[in-house]
Structures are given as C-alpha cells and as structure tokens.
C-alpha cells in the first residue's frame, strides 16, 4: 500500500526513485526449499549455514519539526511511533503529520483530518502487534523481525487542502513478504474529509476516459516503452494514486505494474487547462491554488 507537486505525488517521489512495487517471496520456509539427499560419505558433511535474514530497509527522510502553511496560522508537526520488541519480534518506526493552529480543536474539521491521518498511520503498523503474527522463537533468534518503517513528505498545503506523501517498507517474517510502497493522502480542510478523485469532476463527465487517454499518450512518448494496456484502462483503481499540484493533477504509477520494473516509479501531471471542461467549476479555486 515517486515528486504524499503527497506535489502528497513530481517532487514527492523523486527521493523514491529506487523504490519498486510490492514483491512477493515464496512463502515456503527455507527448510522446505532445500531438498536433503541421503548419501554415504567417509567424513561428515559440513552443515550448510542458514540463509541470512532479509535486509531491513530504512527510510530516513526526516519531516520538518514545524511546517507553517496557509493564511490562518496553521502548521504541520510530526508525530512518531517507535516500538521494538526482541521477545515478540517486531520493529516499528512510523511518522505522520498533525495539524496545529488555534482556534482548532479535536472537534473541528481540521481535527477530523488529524484523526483520519492518525488512523491511516495506525493501520500501517497494527499487524505486527497481532499476537498471532508475532515471530516464532526460531525467527527471533535468526534476527528476522516483522518490520514497518514509514515516513512522509508534505506534497501541498493550503488553507483548504492538504496532500501528504507516505513512503515506506514493511516485512512479514512469517510469509517472507516484503513491500516497498508510496502513496498520497489528500484532504479537503473545508469539510474535514478525505478527498476522492471523483469529487473533482462533473458528474457524467467520463473523467477516467480523459485521464486514461492523456496518461497513455504521455507515457508512450518514450521510445520502445511497452505499456500494459489494462493497467491504464479507465478504471478507478488504476488512478488511485494522485495529488493536486499548483498546476494540475499528478498521477503516480509503479513501473512494474504499467511497464517494466526497471522504469521505477512513473508520473504524469495533467494541467488544469486540459481538464477545465470536465472539472467541477470551483476546482482548483476552492483549494486556493493559482492555476494558469
């Protein structure tokens, strides 16, 4: 679950150029993957050393201690959750932003956004705390831990809009499944709600067809690039990683999914002028963004 301009998705993920999409490793244990053959030898065989544990990634992007934005005295400050247990085999390090600024309280619209961001961060690291998923003794002794490491960058922040870019890594020691991921969360501060892409466009505008056609055209400009057509078809799930920028709407894609893993993360920004006929009339003005 590379520019959170989180753009919160081009400047957000520039530092994530080396990230790849989710990789699934064989869930069989190493013992099951090694075939033991019975042979007669004059001397005992030297035991095969165990395979080293999967390398633990670390994302060291440090959010600013305080980020002032808008004209209402708002600021973003980082919250950090760090939990580590050798006995239970988990290592958690997750950072997420919270909005401060009088007269906002926990009951305000901004307070609701804070709670949504906190809930999102909590969902990222809840699974290693599940007793059923905590590491076996042999896993702990080998140095393998359930690991969650996520941080964030600020994509765009105005009095009425916030886009946060999350980037991170998780590793499940039981299934040997690792995931490197980046995504943006977009919030309408005037309503306190998570912003959906569909809310930016006029009803019945077939906006996904317009987006799909523009993205395919732009990505096809690179010579010899072979795109995966179904991964860019006009379906909502194909364009669910997006951000509002001062100039347009930025869409991010994992290279492995739409082209080739060697491409890294790919992005296409569609200028507001290209979308003007299908955008809701007060977009992007509602979010106090200067457009061409």
N, C-alpha and C positions, 0 to 999 in steps of 0.2 A: 503496500500500500507506500533540463539544466539552464538565471537571466537578469514555494510561498514568495524595463518593466515594464512568489508568494506572490521592469516588473516585479507576489507572494506567490510570473513563472516563466527578455533575453538575458538580462544581467543576473537573474536569480540563480540560474543553474549553471553559470559559467564555471563556478568552482566545482561543479559536479560532473565535469566533462568525462571523468574516468568511471562514472557510475554506470552500471549495467542493470538490466531488468532482473526480475526475480529468477533465481537459478534453483532448480530442484535437484538435489543429490539423491542417489539411491538410498532408500530407507532401510535396506537390509543392513544388519550390523556387519562390522568388518570381519567377524568370525565366520559369518555366513558367506562372505565373498571369497574366502580363501579355501581352496579345496585341499584337504590333507590327504596325502598319499602314503600308504604303508610300504616302506622299503626296508631292505636289510643292509645295514652298514656296519663296518668294522668299528667305527668310533661314533659316539653320539653326535647328532647334529646340533649346531649352534642355534639356539632359539631365535626365531625371527623377531626383531624388535617391533613393538607396536607402532602403528602409523601415528604420526604426530596429529594433535588436535587441529581442527580448522583454525586458520588465522582469524583473530578478532580484529575487526575493523574499528577505527575510531574517527569520529568526525569532530574536528577541533575548532570549527567556526564558532567564534565567541560573539554572541549578541551584545549590542551596546548596553551598558548599565542603565542608560536612560535615553530614550528617543522621543524628542518633542515633535508634535505634528499638529496640523490644523490651526485654527484661529481661536480655539476655545480653551487653550491651556492644557490640552491632552498630552499624555506621554505614555510610552510603552516601556515597561520594565520586565526583565526576565525572571521567571520562576524556574527553579531547577530541582528535579527529583533524582537523588542518588541513593541507591540501595544495593548492597552487596552482601552475599552470604556464602561463605565457603562451605558450610554444612549443608545448605539447601541448594547450592549450585546455581546461583543466578547473579548477574551483574547488570544493573540498570543505571543509565545516565540519560535523562530526558530533560530538555529545556523547552519552555514555551512562554509566550508573552502574555502580559496582563496590562490592561489599560487603566491608568490612574488619571485623576483630574477632577477637582470639585466643580460642580456640586453632585457629581455622580456617586451613586451608592450601589449596593448589591442588587437593589430592586429596579434600577434604571435600565434603559435599553442597552447602554454600554455594559452594565453589569451582567446582562443576559449574554452578551457576546463573550465576556470574560469566562462565564460558566461553560459556554459551548467549547471554547478553546481548551479549557482545563479538562473537560470531559473527553475531548479528542486526544489530548496527550495521555490521559489515564488509560484509554483503550489501547494505546500503543504498548504500554508496559504491564498491563494486567496479567497477561497469560503466564509469565514465569512465576507469578505468585500463587498460581493454582497448585495445590499440593499434589494433584495427580500428574502434573507436568514437571515437578522438581526432579533434579537429576539423581540417578541411582548412585550408590557408593562408588562403583567402578568408574562411573563418568566423572565424579568429582575428583577421584584420585588421579585420573589422567589429565586433569586440568581443563576439561571441557565444561563450559558453563552455558546455560541459557542466557543470552546476551541481548540487550536492547540499548541502542545508542542513537538518539535523535536530537537534532538541534534545529535552529530555524534562522531564516533571514527575513527582513522586512521587505516586502515587494513594493507596496504602495499604500500610503496612509494619508487620508484627508479627514475633514470634519465628519464626513458621512460615509466613508468607505475604508475598509482595511483588508489588505491581502497579505497573508503570511505564507512563506515558503518553508516547508519542512523537508529535511533531508536526513537520512539515517540508515541504520543497519540493524538487522536482528538475526539471531542464530538460535535454532532449536536443536539442542544437543541430542534429544531423543530421536528425532527424524533425520538429523543431519541436514536440515533445510536452512539455507541462508537466503536472506532477502535484502537487497540494497534498493532503496526506494526514495523517491522525491515526489512531493505533491504540494498543491497550494490550497489554502482555505480562504474563502472570500466572504466578507461580512458587510451587510448594509447597516451602518450605525444609526440610521434614521428609524429603523424598525427593530433593530436588535436581532435580526435573523441571518442565518446562513444564506448567502445569495446563490440562487440557481441560474445556470446559463439561460434557461428558457425565459426567465423573468426580464431579460434584456431585450427580447424581441417581440414584435407584434404577433398576436395570435393568428394562426393560419398562414404565417409568412414562409413556411418551409425553410426556416433558417439553417437547418442542418444540411440541406442540399447545397445551399450557397456556401457554407463553411467548407464542406467536403470538396466541392469543386475548386475553390480557391486554394486550399491546402495542397491538393493533389497537383494543381498547376505549378505552385511554387516549389514543391519538393521534387518535381520532375525536371526542373531546370538543371539539376546536376547530372552530368553525362554518365551513362552506364549505371545509374542508380535504379535498382529494381524494387519497386514498391509492392507491398502486399495489399491488393485492392480491397479485400474485405475488412482490413484493419482501418481503412479510411473511408468506408462507406458511411452514408448519412444516418448513423445510429448514435444515440446519445452517449453510450458507453465509450465510443471511440474518441469523444471530445470532452471528456470529463475532467481533464487537467488543463485549466485555463486561468488567466489573470487579466484584469483590467490594467491597462497602462495609460500614460498621458496621451498616447497616440492611437491606441486601438485595443483589440483583444488578442492576447497572446495565447497560443495553444502549444502545449508541450507533448512530446511523444518519445517513447523508448525506441531506440533504433532497432533493437532486436525484434520488436513487435511489428513495425511497419516497413522495415527494410532489411538491415543487416546489423548484427551486434557491433561490428567494427565502426558503425556510424556514431556510436554513443547516443546521447540524447539529442533530439532534433526539435526545433521550434519554428513556428510560423506566426507572425503577427499580421493580423488583418486590420488595415487602417479603418478608422471610423467612417471616412468618406466612402469606402467600398461597401459599408454596411448601412449607410444612412437611411436607405429606403425601407429597411426591414427592422431597424431599431425602434424601440419604444421612444416616443418623441422627446422625453426628458433625459434620455441617455446620450452622452455621458454627463450632461449638465447637472443631473441630480447628485452626482458624486464629486461635484466641484473640480472637474478635470477640464483643462483647456484643450479643446480639440481644434484641428485645422479648419 
